[in-house]
Amino acid sequence: MEQRPCYRLPVETDVWLYQDGSIFAKASLANVSRDGMFIRTNVMLLPINSQLDVVMEINEGGETKRVSFFVTVIHRCLDGIGVKIEKTPNFAGPSVVALLAQISTKSYLEHESNCAA
């Protein structure tokens, strides 16, 4: 079993991938931790170390907000991409997991992936 430094929270929500300010794909966020995300997508054109903005909508206080995370692609597989979170939104605080817990009611589970790192 792969050992990860942080637990993964399973999440199912749509995200939009932007590069250099232009949207290029709609994808599905599969899980998130304080340090990274796994995004299900069939876009395999992204080289390792590509930098992206991952944009999603969250409900905060009954209001829908668009939230953007600046990330770096650290691995790819047939199911999607693994990204390291480089910068979180100002209001996200120290834990991305706390922000995204609004989206999912599932328990914290360690993510096991069939993808090679």
N, C-alpha and C positions, 0 to 999 in steps of 0.2 A: 504494500500500500504506500502510495506517495505521501510524504510528510510535508505539510504546509505550515508556514509560520502563523497563519491566521485561519480561523474558521470561516467557512463559506456559508452565506445565507442564500438558500434557493429563492429566486425571484423570477417571476414571469411577467415581463412588461415590454412594450415596444420601445425601441430607441432609434434615433437617427444618427448616422455617422457623417461627420463633416470633416473635410480636409481642405486646408487653405481657405476657409470661409465658405466653401461650396458643399452642399449636401450631395452625397453620392450613393447612399444606401439606407434602406430601412432594415432593421434587424431586430433581434429579440434578446434581451438581457436574460441570462440563465442563472447566474449567481454573482454574488458580490462579497467582498471582505473589506477591511479597512484599507488594504493595499492594492486590490485589483478587482477585475471583473472577467467573466467569461461571457462572450457575446456570440450567440448563434447567428451565423450568416453564411451565405454561399459566395461572398466576395473574397476571392483568394488572391487578388492583385496586390494586396498590401504586404510590402516587405517587412521583415523584422526591423524594429526600431522606427517604423513609421509613426508619426505623431498625428493624433486625431482629437476631435471633440466629439464626445458621446453626449447626446442631448435626449432628455426624457422629460415627461410631464409628471409632476407630483401634486398631490392635494395637500395644501398647507393652510389650516384654518378655514376650510371650506372654499378656498380659492385655488384654482389650478395655476401652477407656475411651471415654466420651462427651466430646467436645470442643466447646466453643461459641465462636464468633467473633461479636463485635459488629460489625455492618456498616451502611452507608448505601447505599441504592439510588441509583445515579448514571445509569443508563440502562435503558430497556426496549425490547424488540423482540418479534416474534412467537415467537422461540425461547426467550426467557427474560429474565433480568435481569442487569445488570452491577452489582456492588457494590464499594464501597471498604471495606477492612478498617480499622476504627477501633481495635479492641482485640483482641489475640490472647490465647489462654490463657497463664497464667503459665509453664507449662513449654514453650511453643512456642519460646522463645528469639527471637533477632532475625529469623529467617527462617521464614515460613510454608511456603515451598517445601520446606525441609529436613524439616519435619514431614510434609507430604503426600507426599513422595517415597516413603514407606513403602507408600503405596497403589498407586502406579503405577511401572512399570519403564521407562516410555517416556522418551525423551530430551527435553531442554529444546527446545521449539520455540516460535517466536513465533506466537501465536494470531491468525488472520485471521478476522474476523467479517463476516457479511453484514448485520449490524445497524448502523443509523445511531446514532452516539453522541448 
